[in-house]
């Protein structure tokens, strides 16, 4: 049983090593930088109305909007909880003074 666990662990480690090694790149940095610069120069647009953010930009905007909505919901929930505590405290105080 111990040997079986060691073998499974060894195979898992080998799979992880192969998986991470497969993601590497042999491209020269100078070639990559030149291609990126050319791509940026081709895609640069001075008119913002024609600018396309692409899927990454749209996803970023969606995440930003979701976070803003979540923040507002948390703020409203905290305010409602505070109001409920205050109302309960006032009601308890009125009940104790009514006797």
C-alpha positions in Angstrom: 0.0 0.0 0.0 2.9 2.4 0.8 4.5 1.6 -2.5 1.3 2.2 -4.3 0.9 5.7 -2.7 4.4 6.6 -3.6 3.9 5.5 -7.2 0.7 7.5 -7.5 2.4 10.6 -6.1 5.3 10.1 -8.5 3.0 9.9 -11.5 1.1 13.0 -10.3 4.3 15.0 -9.9 5.5 13.9 -13.3 2.2 15.0 -14.9 2.4 18.4 -13.2 6.0 18.8 -14.4 5.1 17.9 -17.9 2.1 20.2 -17.9 4.0 23.2 -16.7 6.9 22.5 -19.1 4.5 22.3 -22.0 3.4 25.9 -21.4 7.0 27.3 -22.0 8.1 29.3 -25.0 11.3 29.4 -27.0 10.7 32.7 -28.7 13.4 35.4 -28.6 12.5 38.4 -26.4 13.6 40.9 -29.1 11.4 39.3 -31.7 8.4 39.2 -29.3 8.9 42.9 -28.3 9.1 44.0 -32.0 5.9 42.1 -32.8 4.1 43.5 -29.9 5.2 47.1 -30.8 4.0 46.6 -34.4 0.7 45.2 -33.2 0.2 48.2 -30.9 1.0 50.6 -33.6 -1.4 49.0 -36.0 -4.2 48.9 -33.4 -3.7 52.4 -32.0 -6.8 54.5 -32.7 -7.1 58.2 -31.7 -10.9 58.2 -32.1 -12.4 56.7 -28.9 -15.8 56.1 -30.4 -14.3 53.5 -32.7 -12.2 51.8 -30.0 -13.1 48.2 -29.4 -12.0 46.9 -25.9 -12.6 43.3 -26.9 -13.7 40.6 -24.7 -11.1 41.4 -22.0 -12.3 45.0 -21.7 -15.9 44.0 -21.7 -15.3 41.4 -19.0 -13.4 43.9 -17.0 -16.3 46.3 -17.2 -18.7 43.6 -16.2 -16.6 42.7 -13.2 -16.3 46.3 -12.2 -20.1 46.8 -12.5 -20.7 43.7 -10.5 -18.3 44.8 -7.7 -20.0 48.2 -7.6 -23.4 46.6 -7.3 -22.1 44.2 -4.6 -20.7 47.2 -2.7 -24.0 49.0 -2.8 -25.9 45.9 -1.7 -23.5 45.4 1.3 -23.8 49.1 2.2 -27.7 48.9 2.0 -27.7 45.7 4.0 -25.5 47.1 6.7 -27.7 50.2 7.0 -30.8 48.1 7.2 -29.3 45.9 9.9 -28.3 49.0 11.8 -31.8 50.4 11.5 -33.3 47.1 12.7 -31.0 46.9 15.7 -31.9 50.5 16.6 -35.6 49.8 16.2 -35.4 46.7 18.4 -33.5 48.6 21.0 -36.0 51.4 21.0 -38.9 48.9 21.2 -37.2 47.1 24.1 -36.6 50.3 25.9 -40.3 51.3 25.5 -41.4 47.9 26.8 -39.2 48.1 29.9 -40.5 51.7 30.7 -44.1 50.8 30.1 -44.3 48.4 33.1 
